[in-house]
Amino acid sequence: MAAVYPAATPVIDRSHEPLACRYTRIREASLAICSPLEIEDYVVQSMPDASPAKWHLAHTSWFFEQFLLRPLLSGYQPFQAGFEYLFNSYYQTVGPMHLRPERGLLTRPSVKEVLAYRQHVDEHMLKLLDSRSDDDDHLEPLATLGMNHEQQHQELMFTDIKHLFSKNPLLPAYTRKPQPATEVRNSAPLQFLTFEGGVREIGATGKHFCFDNETPRHRTLVEPYALSDRLVANGEYLEFIRDGGYRRAEFWLSDGWSTVNQEGWTRPLYWAPSLDAEFTLRGLQPLDPSAPVSHLSYYEADAFARWANARLPTEAEWELAAESLPPRGNLLSGNFLKSDPLKPLPAGDQPGLKQMFGDVWEWTASPYVAYPGYRPVKGALGEYNGKFMCSQLVLRGGSCVTPADHVRAAYRNFFYPQARWQFMGVRLARDL
């Protein structure tokens, strides 16, 4: 089946980019995401799991103010009293916070005031970065963490805006900008590639930035397995629906079956009831049968895998397969935010593993738990990842709205199994 697909977008190696330049680039990217929005779009919250764009802009500034400017910049004065309460997310050791489900009630401070807050923080952060000395061994790691934190929120801004717009009966488009030039490729039938088992190592190597939940690198036993060479496509998921997938309890985990019935699920989150269109960041568009299915919960991904006589991969299987790809130095290729289609795209027919990075986050069968020997960092930043290691599942690989230089093979994303407003999809696995 013919399908449009952009040239693979390499991630630019920014390992030698000056810290202040990287800071400015990432902070400007957040504002660029908001450029198509009207002022009303900044404030509304469509569900408790999502946040208004205004809150994202303020919270990412709060992060730099709280963890870098206050402790490290001599004489720093916070922008406004009360912001430490309004824009704290979940750092209990920092202090109390505004209730998450009520972020959309914050009509004040205004968007104008939040933008002034960002400018205030940026001016002082650049002063701090310019004043650092060669023997300052803690400023750069903290600043790098803050920038990666902001990139996480950039992805959340896209997915939260998409959910917000989907609740509007007019189904407005986030952007009407023409899509980038594409080439036509044929999507080949899904095939399985085999991988050897054994005692292998996974986890971050420590050579480059990583989050603490990617460490320590450790040994794990993996049995021989097979992975599908590409992501599951819309057309394949449509077959599952037409075969009664949402009405047949035998494919579903117990909690998943309860959720399907309680929520009335009959299709992926943004699909039209007619099953021939889906809501995208460019508005309602015809469903592309060869593009990856997206916005699935873990329950839906697992049910489809059972229907397909397969299973979901473990995170170790996924990471080892990703590391088997031909080396490209510090570069990855994939459909990331830099590609700018803002939606998952067909795999094409090139041989080997495809779509391991970008397009959609891939559910794994692995619970989000600590690696052997893991210890959270001391202080408030120890709340960043470690305290969420319960009742969530790991996803790998990034999505079409992930910043291109933000992911790596060891990156562990995590969500609750019923979540589906993120760009989440399926890669199948099988035992050998």
N, C-alpha and C positions, 0 to 999 in steps of 0.2 A: 504494500500500500504506500502510495507516495506521501511524503511528509516533509515539512519544512524544518530545517535545522541550521543553526548558525555555525560558523567556523568555531572550533573549540577555543575558548578564551583562556590563555595562560595567565596564571597568577604572577604578577610582577614581583620579582625578588626585591624586597625592600629592607633586607637585612642591614644595609649600610645607610639607610635613610636617617638623617639627623632627627633626634628625638623631637625637637620643637616643630620640625616640618611635618613629621608624622602626626603629631598632636593636632596641628592646625588643619591638616587634610581631613582627619577623621571627624573633627568637630564641625567642619564645614559640610561634610557629607550628611550629617544629621539635618542641618538646615535645608540642604538641597532636597532631601526626601519630602520635606514639608512644602516645598515651593508650589506644587499644584493645588494645595489645599486652600479653601476659603476659611475665613476667620472662625466661622461656626464649627468647622470640622475639627478644630484643635481641642475642643472642650468636651465633647460628648463621649460617654463610655457605654459601649454596647452590651457588655456583660462583665461579671466580676473578674474573670480571667484576663480581660483586656484592659488597657489603660489609654486615656486620652493622649493625643500627640503632645499636648502642652505639658502633661505630667512627665512623659519620657524626656522631653527637652530639659525640664527642671531637675529631674532625678539624676540624670547623668552629670549635670553640673554639681549637684549636691555631693555626688560621689567624690569628685575632685576636691571640692571644698572641705569635706569632712575628713578625708583620709590623706590629703596632701597639703592643702593650703593651711589649714588650722594648725597642724603639728609641725610643719616644716618651714613655712614662710614667716620670718620674724616680722611682727607688727601687723600681721594680716587681720583685717576687720571683716567679719561676715557681711554679706550683702544686705540681709534683712532678718531681723529676729522673727522666729516662727517658721522659717523655711526648713530648719532642721527637723521640725515635726511634720510639716506637710509633705516633704519629699523624701523622707526615709522610707525605704521599701519594707525590709524585714529584719533589720539589724537591731535585735533586742538589746544588745549590750551598748548600743549608742544611745537609746532612749525610746520613749513611746512614739507612736506614729499614727497618722490619719488612717482610718479604715480603708482597706483596699477597694471594697465594693462601692465606696462613696467618693472615689477620685473624680468622677464625672460631675460631682456637685460643686467642685471648686471653680466657680466662675471668677473668683478673685484668688490670687493675683491674676491680672490680665495677661494675655499673650504678650503684649508689649512689655510688661514688667518681667516676664519670664525671659524674653529675649535680652533685656537689659541685664538680667542676672547672669545669663550665659556670657555676655560680653565682659562683665565684671570678673567672672571666674577665669575667662580666657586671658585677659590682660595680666592677671596675677599669676596664672600658671606659666605663661611665657616668661615672666620675670623670674619665677622660681626655676624654670628649666635653664634659663640663660645664666643663672648665678651658680649652678651646680659646679662642684669641684671634681677633680679627677679621682679623689679618694672617697667620693660619695657613692657608697655601694648599695643604698636602699632607695634612693629617689627614682632611678630608672626602672627597677622592677615594679614599684608602686604605680608609676606613670603608665607603664606598659599594661599593667592589669587594668587600670582605669580606661585606657583606650580600647582594650578588648571588651571590657564591660560595655562601653558605648556601642561598639559594633554589634554586640548581642541585642541591645535595645534598638538599633537601626533595623534589624530583621523583625523585631517585635512591632515596630512602628508600621511596617508594611502589612503584617498579618492582622494587626489590630484595626488598621484603616480599612482593610478589605472586609473584615467582619462587620465593621460599622456601616460601610456602604451597602453591604448585602442586606441589612435590615431596612433600608430605605426602599419603599415600593417602586421608586423611579429607577432603581438599580444604577446609580451614577457610576461613571468611570473615574478612577483615580487619575488616569492620564489618557489623553487622546493623541499623544505624540506618536507619529508613525513608528512602526516597529523597525528595528534595524534590518539591513539587507540579509537575506537568508539564501541558502541553497537547498535544492530539493534532493532528498535521499529516500531510499526505500528501507523500511524497517523490516529486518529479517525476523523469522519466527524465533521465539524464545528457545534457547538451548541451555543445557547445564554443563558447567565446566567442573572438573574434579580437582581436589586439592588433597595433599598428603596430610596425614595426622602426625602425632608425636608430641613430645614435650617442647613447647615453643615459648618465646618471650613476647609479651605485649606490654603496652604502656609507653609513655613518653620517655625519650632517651635522655632528656635534660640538656640537649644541645641548643634548643631554641625555646622560646616562651611556650608555656603550657599552663593549664589550670591545675590546681592541686589534685583534683579528682582523677587526673590522668596518670598519677604516680602512686607508688613507685613502679618502675618496670619490673616485671616478675614473670616467673615461669607458670605455664598452664598446660594441661593435657588436652589435646584436641584429637578426636577420632577422625579418620578420613571422611571427607564430606564433599558435597557438590553445591555450587551456587549457580543461580540463573545468570546468564551473561548480561542481562539488562533488567531494568525495572519492569514490573507488571504494568501493562498499558490499559487505557480506558476501555478499549474494545474487549479485552480479556475480562476485565471486571464486570463489564456489561453482561457477559455470558453468565457470570455468577449470579447476577441479579435476576436474569431471565430464567435461570434454573431454580428460582425460589430461594436463593441464598439467604435473604433476610426473613424467610418464613420457615426455615428448616433448622430446628434446634440442634440437630446432630453436629453441625459445624461450629457451634459456638461454645465458648467457655461459659460457665454458669453466670458469672457476673456480667459477661458480655450479653448473654441472652436476656437477662433482666434489664440491662440498659437499653437494648434494642426495643423492648416492649414498653418500657417506661417513657422513652423519648420518642417513640414512633418512627425510628429510623427505617427508611426503605431504600436509601441511596447515599452516596457521598455527600458531604455537607453542602457543597455549592452546585450540585447538579440540579437542573430543572426537573420537575415532575415528569416531563415528557421523555427524559433521558437522552435528549438530543442536543442539549446546550448546558453550559456551565457559566457561573458568574466568575469573572476574573478581574484583575486590577484595571483592565481595559473595558470593563462592562460585560454584559452578557454576550457570549460568543458560542458558535457551534462547537459541539463536543468533538474533539479530535481523537478518533479511536486509537491512533498510534502513539499519542503522547502518554506519559506516565500518569496513572491514576493518583490523585492527590487528595489531601484533607481527609485521610482515613484515621480512625482511632486504632489503637492497638487491637481492640476486639475485632474490628473489621478486617484488619490485616491478617490476624491469626485465623479468622474464619475462612477467608479466601484461601489461605495456604492449605488448610485442611481440605477444603473443597477441591483444590488442585492436586491432592495427594502429595503434598509437600509440607514444609514447615518454615518457620522464620529462622534465620541464622542466629547464632549466638554472637555476642559482640567480639569475642576472640576470633571466631571464624571470619567475620567481616573484616576485622583489622588485618589479619594475616593475608587475606585475599587482596586487600587494598595495597599492602606492602609488596605484593608480588608483581605489581604493575611495573613496567619498564621505568628505570630511574630517570628523573628529569631535574636532577639537582634539587633546588628548593622550590620548584614550580609544580603546580597542579593544573590540569585542564578540566574544564567542566562548564556547565551552564550556571554561572553565578550571577550576582547582582550586576557585575560589570558588563555582562553580555546584554543586559537591558531588555530582554523580552518580557520579564516579570511573570513568567509562567514556565512550568515544566515543558520540555520539548522532546520529540521522538529521538530514539537512540541512533537511528541510521543502521547501516548494515555492515560496518567494519567488524572484523573478527576480534575475539577476545572480550575481556570484561569491559563493559560500558556503563557510563552513568554512576560510577562509584562516588564521584564528588559532584555536588550541585544537583539541580533539578528538584529533588525532594529528600528530606530527611528519611532515612530508612529504619523502620522499626526492627529491633532485634528481640530475641526471646529472653534477653538477659535482664534481670532486675538491677536497678541502680543501687549498688552496694559498694562499700569500700574495697579497694584492692588490698591484698595481704601487705601489712606493714604501713598502711596509710595513716597519717596523722594530720589533722587539720592544722593550719597555721594558728599561732596564738593571737588573741585579741579579737576584735570585731570582725576582721576579715576571715576568721575561721568559720564564720556563718555563711560564707559565700556559697559553698557547695556541700560541705559535709553534713549539715543538719537536714538536708533533703533526702538523705539516703534511706528512704522508706516508702514502699508502696508505689514506686515509679519504675518505668522501663527505659532502657537505653536506646537512643537512636544515633545513627552514624551518617556522616557524609556531607552534610550541608544541603542547601536548597538554592532555588533560583533567586532568592532575595537575601542570601548570605553574602556579606562582603567577601570579595574574592581572596583576600589575603588573611582570612580569619580561621580557616579550617585546616585540618591535617588528619592523617590516618588515625592518630590516637585520640582525637577529640570525642568527648562523651557528652552528648546532649541527653536530656531526660525529661519525660512528661508522664503525667498520670494516664492510665490506659484508656480512659474515656475521652481524652482531649483530641480534638481534630481540627481546630481552627488554624493550626500551623500547616506548612507545606510538608505533609507526611505521607509516605508511600510504602511500597512493598518490593522487596527482593526475596525470591524464594530460595530455600535450601532443601537438601535431601541428605539422608544418610547413605553411605556406601556399604 
